[in-house]
Each structure stands twice: as C-alpha cells, then as structure tokens.
Amino acid sequence: MLNTNITNFRKNIFGILEQTIKYNEPVNISTKAGNAVIISEEDYNGLMETLYLSSVPGMKEKIVEGLNTPLAECLPEDAVQW
C-alpha cells in the first residue's frame, strides 16, 4: 500500500491514480482530519462481490466444497444444466 499525505497527493494525483489503476495498489492518504484509502474500481468491485457472496447463507460452504472437489469428479461445462 502506498502511503502519502494530502499535500503530496494533490501534487501527484494523476500519477498516483494511474499507479492505483494499473497495479491495483491501494493508496492511504493521511490528513489532519483522518485517513482515506483509494482503491481501483476493479478492487472495489471484487470487494463488493465478495461481500455479497459472503452474505448468501451457505455460499461459503459451497465454495469450499467446490474447491475441495477433484476435477475428475466435476461435470464438463457442456453437461451443466443452467
């Protein structure tokens, strides 16, 4: 995580945001009033999806079960009924 103060952030906002977007590196900006964190839209969307999936009852267990299932026991994609 890149740490910077608000003055440096103001001076280098374009470069810092480009770095955040390109490398998905969060930025912690410190101010007198407190700190703020900037993340890429891709990281934000990933966090929101994770929060949503975590809120679905039983979803975590199903994901773990799927991760622990050997590929040989899985159905081929064309055999899955959507």
ZITA-V231335 format. One line per field, one symbol per residue. phi: phi as a letter, one per 20 degrees, with the letter a starting at -180 (. if undefined). psi: psi as a letter, one per 40 degrees, with the letter a starting at -180 (. if undefined). burial: # if it has 24 or more other C-alpha atoms within 12 Angstrom, else .. A space follows every 10 residues. Layout:
# ZITA-V231335
phi: ???
psi: ???
burial: ???
This chain:
# ZITA-V231335
phi: .edbdffffg fcgfffffff ffdlefcdde cfeqdccdcf fffgffffff ffffeegnfg fffffffeef gfeeffgfef ee
psi: hhhiiddddd dfdddddddd ddefhihhhh ideaiihhii dddddddddd ddddehhedd dddddddehi ddeiiideeh h.
burial: .......... .....##..# .....##.#. .......##. .......... .......... .......... .......... ..
